[in-house]
Amino acid sequence: MKENRLNSLALASDQDIREPLDSFARFVGTLRRIKGKQAKLTQQRKDVETVLKAALLGAGATIGTVNGVPVVSYSSSTRIALDQGRLKRERPDVAEEFSDISEVWTFRLLTA
C-alpha cells in the first residue's frame, strides 16, 4: 500500500500545491464507494438499454410504450463528421472535401 501511495505522489508535478484532506477522509471514502456503485449502475443501465433497443429494432419500431404511453425512443439520424487526421495529413486547406457522413442512432428515456 505504501508503494502505491508513493507512486501516486510521484505522478504529481513539483509545481502542484498540496492540501491535506485528512478531515475529509470520509468524503474521499464515500466518493470511492459512489464511483464503484456508479460503474456497476452504468453497466446495468447499458445492459437494460441493449435489451430495450433490441426489442425496438426487432419490432421495427422507434418508440416503445408501456400501457400505451411512450417511454423510450431509439431513432437514427445522420451525422456529418470531419476526418481530421486525414485532413491534416493530406489537405489541411480543404476541410469540406474530407467530410464523413454516417448514420447515428440515439436512445432517449422519455418523460411521461
QUIGITA-V39965 format. One record per residue. N is the residue number from 1. PSI is psi in degrees with one decimal (none if undefined). NEAR is the number of other C-alpha atoms within 10 Angstrom. Layout:
# QUIGITA-V39965
n=N psi=PSI near=NEAR
n=N psi=PSI near=NEAR
This chain:
# QUIGITA-V39965
n=1 psi=-42.2 near=6
n=2 psi=-38.0 near=7
n=3 psi=-42.3 near=8
n=4 psi=-40.2 near=9
n=5 psi=-43.0 near=9
n=6 psi=-39.0 near=10
n=7 psi=-40.2 near=11
n=8 psi=-40.9 near=10
n=9 psi=-33.2 near=10
n=10 psi=-25.4 near=10
n=11 psi=-20.3 near=8
n=12 psi=148.9 near=11
n=13 psi=153.7 near=8
n=14 psi=-19.5 near=7
n=15 psi=-10.3 near=6
n=16 psi=145.1 near=7
n=17 psi=126.1 near=7
n=18 psi=146.3 near=7
n=19 psi=122.3 near=6
n=20 psi=131.6 near=7
n=21 psi=30.2 near=10
n=22 psi=-41.5 near=9
n=23 psi=-9.8 near=8
n=24 psi=14.1 near=10
n=25 psi=-38.2 near=11
n=26 psi=-32.2 near=11
n=27 psi=-37.7 near=12
n=28 psi=-44.3 near=13
n=29 psi=-43.2 near=11
n=30 psi=-43.7 near=12
n=31 psi=-41.7 near=12
n=32 psi=-43.8 near=12
n=33 psi=-42.0 near=12
n=34 psi=-45.7 near=12
n=35 psi=-38.3 near=12
n=36 psi=-46.6 near=12
n=37 psi=-39.5 near=12
n=38 psi=-41.3 near=12
n=39 psi=-43.1 near=12
n=40 psi=-43.5 near=12
n=41 psi=-37.8 near=12
n=42 psi=-43.8 near=12
n=43 psi=-42.5 near=12
n=44 psi=-42.8 near=12
n=45 psi=-45.8 near=12
n=46 psi=-41.0 near=12
n=47 psi=-43.9 near=12
n=48 psi=-42.9 near=12
n=49 psi=-39.6 near=17
n=50 psi=-42.6 near=13
n=51 psi=-45.6 near=12
n=52 psi=-41.0 near=17
n=53 psi=-44.2 near=22
n=54 psi=-39.5 near=13
n=55 psi=-43.1 near=14
n=56 psi=-46.6 near=18
n=57 psi=-41.0 near=14
n=58 psi=-31.1 near=9
n=59 psi=-4.2 near=10
n=60 psi=28.6 near=9
n=61 psi=157.9 near=13
n=62 psi=-13.1 near=16
n=63 psi=131.5 near=18
n=64 psi=141.7 near=19
n=65 psi=155.1 near=10
n=66 psi=121.6 near=8
n=67 psi=38.2 near=6
n=68 psi=-2.6 near=7
n=69 psi=125.8 near=12
n=70 psi=129.0 near=14
n=71 psi=-26.1 near=15
n=72 psi=154.4 near=20
n=73 psi=151.5 near=20
n=74 psi=102.8 near=19
n=75 psi=159.1 near=15
n=76 psi=157.2 near=12
n=77 psi=166.3 near=9
n=78 psi=136.1 near=10
n=79 psi=133.7 near=13
n=80 psi=119.3 near=11
n=81 psi=144.8 near=12
n=82 psi=125.4 near=15
n=83 psi=87.3 near=14
n=84 psi=-36.7 near=14
n=85 psi=-48.9 near=11
n=86 psi=-42.3 near=12
n=87 psi=-45.4 near=17
n=88 psi=-37.3 near=12
n=89 psi=-44.9 near=8
n=90 psi=-42.9 near=11
n=91 psi=73.3 near=13
n=92 psi=-15.9 near=12
n=93 psi=-6.5 near=9
n=94 psi=87.1 near=11
n=95 psi=-44.8 near=14
n=96 psi=-32.0 near=11
n=97 psi=-24.9 near=11
n=98 psi=22.5 near=17
n=99 psi=143.9 near=15
n=100 psi=122.6 near=11
n=101 psi=129.0 near=11
n=102 psi=158.2 near=10
n=103 psi=137.1 near=9
n=104 psi=136.3 near=11
n=105 psi=139.8 near=11
n=106 psi=128.2 near=11
n=107 psi=131.4 near=16
n=108 psi=139.3 near=12
n=109 psi=117.4 near=12
n=110 psi=149.9 near=12
n=111 psi=144.7 near=8
n=112 psi=none near=7
